[in-house]
Amino acid sequence: MTESAQLQTGQRHWVLIACMLAMFMAAIEVTIVATAMPTIIAELGGFSQFGWVFSIYLLTQAVSVPLYGRLADMWGRKKMLFIGTAIFLIGSILCGFAHSMTWLILFRAFQGLGAGAIMPLSSTIVADIYSPRERASVQGWLSSVWGVAAIIGPLTGAWLVEHFSWPVIFWVNLPIGVISMLMLARWLPAHQQDEKPQPLNLAGSAWLMLCVSALLIALLQAELLRYWLLPFVALSLFAGWQLKRHEQRAEAPLFPMIIWRSRLIIAGNAGNLIIGAAMMGISAFLPTWIQGITGGTPLAAGSALAMMSIGWPLASTLSGRLMLHTSYRFTAQLGALLLIAGSALLLLLQTGSSIYQSGLTAFVIGTGMGMTSTTFLVSVQNHADYDIRGICTASIMFSRMIGSAIGTALMGAVLNINLAWRLPHAQDPVQQIMSEETRKALPADTLHQMVQGIAVSLHWVFVVALLIAALSLWVAWLMPRQRPEHAE
């Protein structure tokens, strides 16, 4: 008996709800913490370490995602999800007790190690209990979790900080996580292996962690490290080369060779790498445009960005139905065209553009991302056998994380180069126009010159985002002209 054993309809619905709760817990963590960070800094200090609160969480999460995916294939989804969720909840408790920024960063690293299991394994479990035809529709429900979390996360974080103390934003995870685990313990069958379990590939795991850690540190801290990022890049390349050599002769490789031989799986990972990179063009820089160029409020920036979170699950649900009547390739190509169109709309933003235009742009980009990401994920899950579905699902999410880090570093570099060229004498111009007090204190001519220079610089960032989005059309062409199968 395996975890993919047929469950009664009622049981499957409860398992789906449990997985959605687990995903919601991990999804809301980012937005709810971001809202509370000013309060946390005011109490703990350590503003210079502010970025590491988020970077270390992303780093440990990204490193652990492929490891959990492979272990889930070998030792069972349920067991590994329970282990990851337990680590995440313990990390959440410890974060609430942090008495300095250094301890908070350490506990966030531990929390991230658990978060690496939640997203990929929840999605894998849902793929196990639903047929290939059903997965196309169910993925829309899973994607809606992100939209809900992105909208209510900041509001919940602000309310909790105002009425309670900041540790509550971490402890609110506990009831959600416990309820999810109890539901899975009740309704999800346990994995029973018929053969001797494979040993953990410790050497491969070590090389993978070293490779990914060095790469992400170089990308996420590029501006701080400057030329010192080169040793990290070299270390990442060396560790990646050693990982490749080890995997070729390992008895139980972390990434089975079928992953590298399948055009569809490679295309799915490449597509999510592109989506992750393109997403940063709007997530990181559209709020900067709204607040810095048009003089909008943080609420206006958040409202516009929320439109992407609304478009994503709507398009994800639509793509599930579209795949059943057309093909993987058609659905992915339509999503790619929407992503390209939305990225092109970024270039139409002007200094006098309204919040509605920004929101429409974000919505179109969200629909493109929702349609393409769901198609790539469903096609890979339907193509992968049960014994490698965990690592294949994890690799898809891992690729999106790496893409986000690459996109952030690349577009950040483009912005900084343009600012240094256009505003050579300005000291941190973006920070000056983002601060309401500093903005009002600037002379009118200086403010106009600064806004124009930053606007042109951001337009070049949006050009890069458009070029990245255009690559998604090529990847979509690699998708097969077939529909999700009717049965496994």
N, C-alpha and C positions, 0 to 999 in steps of 0.2 A: 504493500500500500504506500502511496506517495501523497504529497500535499496537493497534487492535482487530481486526487480522487473526486468523483462526482459528489457534489453536495446538493442537498435539497435547496429549492429556490429560496426558502426563508433563511436557511443557514448562510447561503451566499450573500444575501442582502446584509446580514449582520456583520459578516466578515468585511464586506465592502465599507460599511459604516465605520468599523473599527480602524481600517486602514486609512480612511479619510480623516478620522480624528487624529491619528498619529501624524499624518502629513500636515494637517492644520497646525499641530503643535510646533513642528519644525519650521513651517512657513511663516508663522506669525512672529517667531522669535526674532527675526531680523528687524522687522518694522517696529515692533514694540520696544525693543532695546534702543533703537535709534532715537525714538521720541524721548526716552528717559535719560539719554546721555548727558544733556546739560545739567540736570539735577545730580546725576552721579558724579560728574566732574566737580561740581560745586562742593560736594561733601568729601570726596576722596582726593581731589586734586589730580595732578599728573596729566595736565592737558597735552603735554608733549607726547604722551603715549596713547592719545585718543585713537589714532588710526589702528593701533594693534588690537584693540578690543574687537574690531570687526575682521581684521586681516588674519589673526591667529585662528579665529573660528572657521573662516573659509579655508585656511591652510590645512588644519587637521581634518576637517570634513572631507576636503577633496582627496587627501592622501588615503583616507580610510574607505572611501566609496568602493573602489575596485576590490579591495581586500574583503569587504563584507559580501560583495557580489559573488566572489569565487567561493568563499566559505559557505555561503548559503547553498550553492550548488552541491557542495561536498557534504555538509553537515545538516542541512535543512533550513528553510526560510524562517520557520517559526522560532527555532532556537536562537538564530543569529539576530532576528529582529528583537527578541526579548532581551538579549545581551546588550544590543545597541541602545534600546530604549532605556534600559536600566542605567547605563553609563550616562546617557543624556540627562536623565532625571537627577542622578546624583550630582552631576556637574551643575545643574540648575540650582539645587539646594546650596551647594558650595558658593556659587556666584552671589547669592543673597547674603552670605556671611562674610564676603570679602571686606577687609578693613583698609585696603590700599589698592591703587590702580594696578600695581604689579601682581597682587594676588588675584584680582579680578581677571587679568589677562591669562594667568595660569589656569584658572578655573574655566575660562571660556575655551581654552585649548582642550581641556578634558571634555567639556560639553560638546565641542565639535567632533571629537572622536566618536561619540555616540550618535550624533546627528548624521554621520556618514552612512549609517545603516537604515535610517528611517525612510528616506525618499525612495531609494532603489528597491528595497525589499518590500515595501508596501505596494509599489507598482508591480513587482514580480509576483507577489501573492495573488493580486487581483488578476493578473494575466494567467495564472495557474488555474484559477477556479472558473474562468469564463472562456468560452470557445473563441477561436480566432475571429469569427463573425461578430460575436458580442463585444469583443475587446474594443473595436472601433468606436462603439457608442459609450462604453463604460469609461474610456479615457477622458471623455468630456466631463464626467462627474469629478474625476480626480483633478483635472485642470481647474475646475471651478473653485477648488480649495484655495488655490493661489490667489484668485481674484478676490474672494471673501477676505482672506488674511491681509491682503494689501490694503483693503479699504478700511477694515475695522481695527487693524493692528495699531496704527497711529492714534486713533481715537481712544482705544482701550488703554494704551500706554499712558496717554495724557491724563485720563480719568483716574487711573490707579495711582499715578505719582501725585496727583492733586489731593486725593482723599486718603491715601495710605502712604507708606514709605516706599522708596525705590526697590528694595529687595522683593516686593510682591510681584513685580513684573517677571521675575524669574520663577518664583514659587507657583505662579498661576499655571505653570506647565504640569504640576504634579497631578491634580485630579484628572486632567485630560489624558495624560499618559497612563495612569493607573486604570482608568475606565477602558481605554483601548486594549491594554494588555489582558484585562479580565475577559473582555469580549472575545479576543482571539484565543485565549485559553479555553473558553467554553465551546466555540463553534469551529475553530480551524483544526483539522486533523493533524496529528504529529507526523513528522517524517520518519519513516522506518527504512533503513538501508538493508539491502539484501546481500551486499558484499562488504568486504573489509574497507573501512573508510580510508580515503587517501590522506597521506600526511600533509601537514601544512608546509608550504614552500617558503621556509624562513628566509633563505638567501634571496630569493626573488622578491619577497616582500620588502626586505631591507633595501635592495637596489631601487625598487619602485618608490619607496618613501623618500629616499635620498634624492632621486631624480625629480620627483614632483615638488618636494619641499624647496630645493634649490631654485627650480624654475619659478615657482610662485613667489618666493621672496624677491627674486630679481624683478619680476613683473610688478608686484604690488608695492614694492619699496624703491622703484626705479628712480624717482625724483630725489629721494633721500640718499640713496647709495651712489648715484652718479656713475663715475667710472668703476667704482668698486662692484658694480653689478656684473662686470665681465667675469670675475672668478666664479660667481654663482652660476652664470650661464655655462661656463666651461665645466663646472662640476656636474651640472644637470646633464650635459651632453655625454660626459664620461660615464655617469651612472646609467643613463639610457642605453649606451652601447654595451655596458656590462650586463644590463638586464636582458637585452636582446640575445647575447651570447648564452646567458644562463638558461633562458626560456627554451632555446633550441635543443638543449640536451637534458632538460629537467624531466623527471618522471611524472610530476603533476604540475604542469605550468600554470601560472596565474591566468594567462590568456591563451586558451586552447587554440591550436593552429587553424581550426575552422574559421575563427574570427578573422584572421588575416587573409584567408582564401575566399571569403564570401564578399562579392561585390556589393551586395545589398547592405550587409552589416557595416562595411567600410563607408559606404555612402551615408548611412544613417548617422554614424559618428561624425563624419565630415560636415553633414548638415547641421548637427547640433553645435559643433564648434563654431560654425558661421553664425548661427542664431545667437549664441552666447556673446560673440564679439559685436554683432550688429546691435544687440539689445542695449549695450552700454552707450551707444550714440544718443539714445533717448533717456535712459535711466539716469545717467551721470550728467548729461549736458543740457537736456531740455529744461530742467529746473533752473540751471544757471542762466539760460536765455531769458526765462520768464522773470526771474527776480532781478537779474543784473541788467539786461537790455531793455525790457519793457517796464521795469520798476514794479513788478507784481509782488504780491505777498507770498510767504511760504505756503499759506493755505491755497492760494491760486495755483502755485506750482504743484502742490500735492494733488489738487483736484484734477489738473490736466494729466498728470501721470497716472492717476487712478483710472482714466479712460482706457489706458493700455491693459490694465488688469481686468477691465470689463470686456474688452474686445477679445482677449485671449481665450477665456473659457467658452464664450459664445461661438467663436470660430472653431474651437476644438470640438464642441458638440456637433456643429454643422459638418465638419470634416469627417466625423465618424459615419454620418449618413451618406455623405458624398462618396466616400470610398466604396460603400456597398453597391452603389449604382454606376460608378465610373471605374476608376482604378487608382492604385497608389500614385502612379506618375501624374495623372491629371490633377489629383487633389494637391499633391506637393507643388506642382507647377503653378496652380492657381494661388496657393499660399505664398509662393515665392514672388509672384507678380504683385500681390498685395503688399508684401514686405518692401519690395522695390518702390512701389508707388508711395507708400508712407514715408520712406526715407527720402524720396524726391520732394515730398511736401515740406520736409524740414528746411530745404533750401529756399522755399518760398516765404519763410518767416522773415518779417521786417521789424524794424524798431517799433513800429506802431501796430503790430499785429495783435489781435484780440486774444483773450484766453480761450475763446471758443475755437479759433483756428488751431491753437496749440493742442487743445483737447481732441479735435478731429484728427489731427496728425497722429497723436498718440494712439487713438482708437484704431486707425487703419494699420499702423505698425503692429498693434496687438493682435489684430485679426490675422495678419500674415504670419506672425510668430506662432499663434495658436494652431493654425491650420498645418503649417509645415512641421512643427515639432511633434504634433500628435501623429501625423502620417509617418514620419521617420521612426517613432517609437513603436507604433503598432506593427509596422511592416517588419521591423527587426524581431519583435517578440513573436510574431507569427512564423517567422522563418527559423527561429532558434528552437532546438529541441529542449526538453525539460531540463536535462542535466547541464546545459550551458546558458539557460535563459536568465539566470541570476546575474552572471558576469556580463552578459550582453546588455541587459537593462542598466546595470551599473555603469558600463562603459559609455552608454548614451548620455547619462547624467554627468559623468565625469568629464566628457568632452565639452558639454555646455559650460561647466565651471571653468575649465581651462580657457575656453573661448572668451568668457567674461573677463578673465584676468588679462588675456592678450589684448582684447579690445580696449580695456581701461588704460593699459600701458601705451598702446599705439596711439589712441586718440588724445591721451594726455600729453604725449610727446609732440604731436602735431599742434595742439593748442599752445604749448609752451614755446615752441619754435616760432610760431606766428606772432605771439605776444612779444617775444624778444626782438623780432624784426620790426613790428609796427609800433610798439610802445617801448623803445629801448631805455628810456629814462624813468618809466613808471615803476614804482616799487609795489609788487603784488597787486596789479590793477584790478583783477577779479575780486579780490577780497575788499578792495576799497569801494567798489560799486555795489557789492552785495550787502555791506553794512549800511543801514539806513542813516545812522549818524554821520559816518564818514562821507557818504554820498551827498548829504545835504551841505556839508562843510566845503565841498569842492567848488571852485569857481565854475561858472556856467560853461565857459569855453573849454576848460580842462575836462569837465565831465562829458561834454559832447565829443571831444576828441577821443577820450578813453572809451566811451560807449561804442563809437564807430569802429575803433580798432579791435575791440573785443568781439563785436558782432561779425566783422569780416573773418576774424580768427575762428570763431565758432562755425561759420559757414564752411570753412575748410575741414573742420572736424566732421561736419555733416556730409561733405563730399566723400570722405573716407568711409563713413557709415554706409553711404549709397553704394560705393564700390564693393564693400564687403557683402551687402545685401544682394548685389547682382550675382555673386558667386552661388547663392542659394538656387538660382534658376538652373545652373549647370548641374548641381548635385541632384536636383529634382528630376532631371532628365535621366539620371542613372537608376531611378526607381523603376521597378517592373510594371508592365502594362497588365496588371491583374488585380482582381478584387480580393478582399479578405476571404479566406476559405470558409466553407460552411461547417466544417468539422475538423477536429485535430487529427 
